[in-house]
Amino acid sequence: MKILLFFQNTHAVIKAEKAINSKGIEYQIMPVPTNISAECGMCIEINSADYPIAQECLEQEAITFQQILLK
């Protein structure tokens, strides 16, 4: 399963990308799917197995995010 991580702005996406990448987590930056939000924006897709590490990493860096589980 995949998880999408959503952020307040592009700056936060870039900061999160650096943090997640430093932990060796595989990720993909992608546009927010239009069925989730009509607003323009970017999100990060990760494997659900990597979520606990990513969550801890982002919280330590004080990066605010929301997540949606995809099947």
LOMAR-858004 format. One record per atom (N, C-alpha, C): residue number from 1; chain; atom name; x, y, z. Coordinates in Angstrom, 1 decimal, always signed. Atoms other than C-alpha are relative to their C-alpha. Example, Ala and Ser with C-alpha at 12.3 -4.5 7.8 and 13.67 -1.06 7.14 Angstrom:
BEGIN
VOSE   i ch at     px     py     pz
VOSE   1  A  N   +0.9   -1.2   +0.0
VOSE   1  A CA  +12.3   -4.5   +7.8
VOSE   1  A  C   +0.9   +1.2   +0.0
VOSE   2  A  N   -0.9   -1.1   +0.0
VOSE   2  A CA  +13.7   -1.1   +7.1
VOSE   2  A  C   -0.8   +1.1   +0.8
This chain:
BEGIN
VOSE   i ch at     px     py     pz
VOSE   1  A  N   +0.8   -1.2   +0.0
VOSE   1  A CA   +0.0   +0.0   +0.0
VOSE   1  A  C   +0.9   +1.2   +0.0
VOSE   2  A  N   -0.7   -1.3   +0.0
VOSE   2  A CA   +1.0   +3.6   -0.5
VOSE   2  A  C   -0.7   +1.0   +0.9
VOSE   3  A  N   +0.5   -1.1   -0.8
VOSE   3  A CA   +0.6   +6.7   +1.6
VOSE   3  A  C   +0.4   +1.3   -0.7
VOSE   4  A  N   -0.3   -1.3   +0.5
VOSE   4  A CA   +0.4  +10.2   +0.3
VOSE   4  A  C   +0.1   +1.0   +1.2
VOSE   5  A  N   -0.2   -1.1   -1.0
VOSE   5  A CA   +1.8  +13.0   +2.5
VOSE   5  A  C   -0.2   +1.3   -0.6
VOSE   6  A  N   +0.3   -1.3   +0.5
VOSE   6  A CA   +0.4  +16.4   +2.0
VOSE   6  A  C   +0.5   +1.1   +0.9
VOSE   7  A  N   -0.7   -1.1   -0.7
VOSE   7  A CA   +2.0  +19.7   +3.1
VOSE   7  A  C   -0.7   +1.3   -0.3
VOSE   8  A  N   +0.6   -1.3   +0.1
VOSE   8  A CA   +1.0  +23.3   +3.5
VOSE   8  A  C   +0.4   +0.8   -1.3
VOSE   9  A  N   -0.5   -0.7   +1.1
VOSE   9  A CA   +3.2  +24.6   +0.7
VOSE   9  A  C   +1.2   -0.7   -0.6
VOSE  10  A  N   -1.1   +0.7   +0.7
VOSE  10  A CA   +6.0  +23.7   -1.8
VOSE  10  A  C   +1.3   +0.0   +0.9
VOSE  11  A  N   -1.2   -0.1   -0.9
VOSE  11  A CA   +8.7  +24.9   +0.7
VOSE  11  A  C   +0.0   -1.2   +1.0
VOSE  12  A  N   +0.0   +1.2   -1.0
VOSE  12  A CA   +7.5  +22.2   +3.2
VOSE  12  A  C   +0.2   -1.3   -0.7
VOSE  13  A  N   -0.3   +1.2   +0.8
VOSE  13  A CA   +7.5  +19.6   +0.4
VOSE  13  A  C   +1.5   -0.2   -0.2
VOSE  14  A  N   -1.4   +0.0   +0.3
VOSE  14  A CA  +11.1  +20.4   -0.4
VOSE  14  A  C   +0.8   -0.4   +1.3
VOSE  15  A  N   -0.6   +0.3   -1.3
VOSE  15  A CA  +12.1  +20.3   +3.3
VOSE  15  A  C   -0.3   -1.4   +0.4
VOSE  16  A  N   +0.4   +1.4   -0.3
VOSE  16  A CA  +10.2  +17.0   +3.8
VOSE  16  A  C   +0.8   -0.9   -0.9
VOSE  17  A  N   -0.7   +0.9   +0.9
VOSE  17  A CA  +11.9  +15.5   +0.8
VOSE  17  A  C   +1.4   -0.2   +0.5
VOSE  18  A  N   -1.3   +0.1   -0.5
VOSE  18  A CA  +15.3  +16.3   +2.2
VOSE  18  A  C   +0.1   -0.9   +1.3
VOSE  19  A  N   +0.0   +0.7   -1.3
VOSE  19  A CA  +14.4  +14.8   +5.6
VOSE  19  A  C   -0.3   -1.5   -0.3
VOSE  20  A  N   +0.4   +1.4   +0.3
VOSE  20  A CA  +12.8  +11.6   +4.1
VOSE  20  A  C   +1.2   -0.6   -0.8
VOSE  21  A  N   -1.1   +0.5   +0.7
VOSE  21  A CA  +15.7  +11.2   +1.7
VOSE  21  A  C   +1.2   -0.4   +0.9
VOSE  22  A  N   -1.1   +0.2   -0.9
VOSE  22  A CA  +18.2  +11.4   +4.5
VOSE  22  A  C   -0.1   -1.3   +0.8
VOSE  23  A  N   +0.3   +1.3   -0.7
VOSE  23  A CA  +16.5   +8.3   +6.1
VOSE  23  A  C   +0.1   -1.2   -1.0
VOSE  24  A  N   -0.1   +1.1   +0.9
VOSE  24  A CA  +16.9   +6.3   +2.9
VOSE  24  A  C   -1.4   -0.6   -0.5
VOSE  25  A  N   +1.4   +0.4   +0.4
VOSE  25  A CA  +13.1   +6.1   +2.3
VOSE  25  A  C   -0.2   +0.2   -1.5
VOSE  26  A  N   +0.3   -0.2   +1.4
VOSE  26  A CA  +12.0   +5.5   -1.3
VOSE  26  A  C   -1.3   +0.9   +0.0
VOSE  27  A  N   +1.2   -1.0   +0.1
VOSE  27  A CA   +9.5   +8.3   -2.3
VOSE  27  A  C   -0.1   +0.5   -1.4
VOSE  28  A  N   +0.2   -0.6   +1.3
VOSE  28  A CA   +8.1  +10.0   -5.2
VOSE  28  A  C   -0.8   +1.3   +0.2
VOSE  29  A  N   +0.7   -1.3   +0.0
VOSE  29  A CA   +7.1  +13.7   -5.5
VOSE  29  A  C   -1.0   +0.0   -1.2
VOSE  30  A  N   +1.0   +0.0   +1.1
VOSE  30  A CA   +3.9  +14.1   -7.5
VOSE  30  A  C   -1.1   +1.0   +0.3
VOSE  31  A  N   +1.1   -1.0   -0.2
VOSE  31  A CA   +1.0  +16.5   -8.1
VOSE  31  A  C   -1.1   -0.7   +0.9
VOSE  32  A  N   +1.1   +0.5   -0.8
VOSE  32  A CA   -1.9  +16.2   -5.6
VOSE  32  A  C   -1.1   -0.5   -1.0
VOSE  33  A  N   +1.1   +0.6   +0.9
VOSE  33  A CA   -4.5  +13.9   -7.4
VOSE  33  A  C   -1.2   +0.9   +0.1
VOSE  34  A  N   +1.1   -0.9   +0.1
VOSE  34  A CA   -7.4  +16.0   -8.6
VOSE  34  A  C   -1.3   -0.6   +0.7
VOSE  35  A  N   +1.1   +0.5   -0.7
VOSE  35  A CA   -9.9  +13.6   -7.0
VOSE  35  A  C   +0.1   +0.2   +1.6
VOSE  36  A  N   -0.2   -0.3   -1.4
VOSE  36  A CA   -8.4  +14.5   -3.6
VOSE  36  A  C   -0.1   +1.5   +0.3
VOSE  37  A  N   +0.1   -1.5   -0.1
VOSE  37  A CA   -8.0  +18.3   -4.1
VOSE  37  A  C   +0.1   +0.6   -1.3
VOSE  38  A  N   +0.0   -0.7   +1.3
VOSE  38  A CA   -8.7  +20.7   -6.9
VOSE  38  A  C   +1.1   +1.1   +0.0
VOSE  39  A  N   -1.0   -1.0   -0.1
VOSE  39  A CA   -6.0  +23.0   -5.6
VOSE  39  A  C   +1.3   -0.5   -0.6
VOSE  40  A  N   -1.3   +0.4   +0.6
VOSE  40  A CA   -2.6  +23.0   -7.3
VOSE  40  A  C   +0.9   -0.3   +1.2
VOSE  41  A  N   -1.0   +0.3   -1.0
VOSE  41  A CA   +0.1  +21.4   -5.2
VOSE  41  A  C   +0.7   -1.3   -0.2
VOSE  42  A  N   -0.8   +1.2   +0.1
VOSE  42  A CA   +2.6  +18.7   -4.7
VOSE  42  A  C   -0.2   -0.8   +1.3
VOSE  43  A  N   +0.0   +0.9   -1.2
VOSE  43  A CA   +2.6  +15.7   -2.3
VOSE  43  A  C   +1.1   -1.0   -0.2
VOSE  44  A  N   -1.0   +1.0   +0.0
VOSE  44  A CA   +5.0  +12.9   -1.5
VOSE  44  A  C   -0.7   -1.4   +0.2
VOSE  45  A  N   +0.5   +1.4   -0.1
VOSE  45  A CA   +4.1   +9.2   -2.0
VOSE  45  A  C   +1.1   -0.9   +0.6
VOSE  46  A  N   -0.9   +0.9   -0.6
VOSE  46  A CA   +5.8   +6.6   +0.2
VOSE  46  A  C   -0.7   -1.4   +0.2
VOSE  47  A  N   +0.6   +1.3   -0.4
VOSE  47  A CA   +5.2   +2.9   +1.0
VOSE  47  A  C   -0.5   +0.1   +1.4
VOSE  48  A  N   +0.6   -0.1   -1.3
VOSE  48  A CA   +3.0   +2.4   +4.0
VOSE  48  A  C   +1.0   -0.6   +1.1
VOSE  49  A  N   -1.0   +0.6   -0.9
VOSE  49  A CA   +5.8   +0.2   +5.6
VOSE  49  A  C   +1.0   +1.0   +0.5
VOSE  50  A  N   -0.9   -1.0   -0.3
VOSE  50  A CA   +8.0   +3.3   +5.6
VOSE  50  A  C   -0.6   +1.2   +0.8
VOSE  51  A  N   +0.7   -1.1   -0.6
VOSE  51  A CA   +5.4   +5.5   +7.2
VOSE  51  A  C   +0.5   +0.3   +1.5
VOSE  52  A  N   -0.4   -0.3   -1.4
VOSE  52  A CA   +6.5   +5.1  +10.9
VOSE  52  A  C   +1.4   +0.8   +0.0
VOSE  53  A  N   -1.3   -0.7   +0.0
VOSE  53  A CA  +10.1   +6.2  +10.1
VOSE  53  A  C   -0.2   +1.4   -0.6
VOSE  54  A  N   +0.2   -1.3   +0.5
VOSE  54  A CA   +8.9   +9.1   +7.9
VOSE  54  A  C   -0.7   +0.9   +1.0
VOSE  55  A  N   +0.8   -0.8   -1.0
VOSE  55  A CA   +6.4  +10.3  +10.5
VOSE  55  A  C   +1.0   +0.5   +1.1
VOSE  56  A  N   -0.9   -0.4   -1.0
VOSE  56  A CA   +9.1  +10.3  +13.2
VOSE  56  A  C   +1.0   +1.1   -0.5
VOSE  57  A  N   -0.9   -1.0   +0.6
VOSE  57  A CA  +11.5  +12.1  +10.9
VOSE  57  A  C   -0.6   +1.3   -0.2
VOSE  58  A  N   +0.6   -1.3   +0.2
VOSE  58  A CA   +9.1  +14.8   +9.9
VOSE  58  A  C   -0.4   +0.7   +1.3
VOSE  59  A  N   +0.3   -0.7   -1.2
VOSE  59  A CA   +7.9  +15.4  +13.4
VOSE  59  A  C   +1.2   +0.5   +0.7
VOSE  60  A  N   -1.2   -0.5   -0.6
VOSE  60  A CA  +11.5  +15.8  +14.6
VOSE  60  A  C   +0.5   +1.3   -0.7
VOSE  61  A  N   -0.3   -1.2   +0.7
VOSE  61  A CA  +12.0  +18.4  +11.9
VOSE  61  A  C   -1.1   +1.1   +0.1
VOSE  62  A  N   +1.1   -0.9   -0.2
VOSE  62  A CA   +8.7  +20.1  +12.9
VOSE  62  A  C   -0.6   +0.4   -1.3
VOSE  63  A  N   +0.6   -0.2   +1.3
VOSE  63  A CA   +7.3  +19.6   +9.4
VOSE  63  A  C   -1.5   -0.5   +0.1
VOSE  64  A  N   +1.4   +0.3   -0.1
VOSE  64  A CA   +3.5  +19.7   +9.5
VOSE  64  A  C   -0.5   -0.7   -1.3
VOSE  65  A  N   +0.5   +0.7   +1.2
VOSE  65  A CA   +1.8  +17.2   +7.2
VOSE  65  A  C   -1.3   -0.8   +0.4
VOSE  66  A  N   +1.2   +0.9   -0.2
VOSE  66  A CA   -1.4  +15.1   +6.7
VOSE  66  A  C   +0.3   -1.2   -0.9
VOSE  67  A  N   -0.2   +1.2   +0.8
VOSE  67  A CA   -1.5  +11.6   +5.3
VOSE  67  A  C   -1.3   -0.6   -0.4
VOSE  68  A  N   +1.2   +0.7   +0.5
VOSE  68  A CA   -4.0   +9.6   +3.2
VOSE  68  A  C   +0.5   -1.4   -0.5
VOSE  69  A  N   -0.4   +1.4   +0.3
VOSE  69  A CA   -3.7   +5.8   +2.9
VOSE  69  A  C   -0.7   -0.4   -1.4
VOSE  70  A  N   +0.5   +0.5   +1.3
VOSE  70  A CA   -4.1   +4.5   -0.7
VOSE  70  A  C   +0.0   -1.5   +0.0
VOSE  71  A  N   +0.0   +1.5   +0.1
VOSE  71  A CA   -5.0   +0.9   -1.5
VOSE  71  A  C   +0.4   -0.4   -1.4
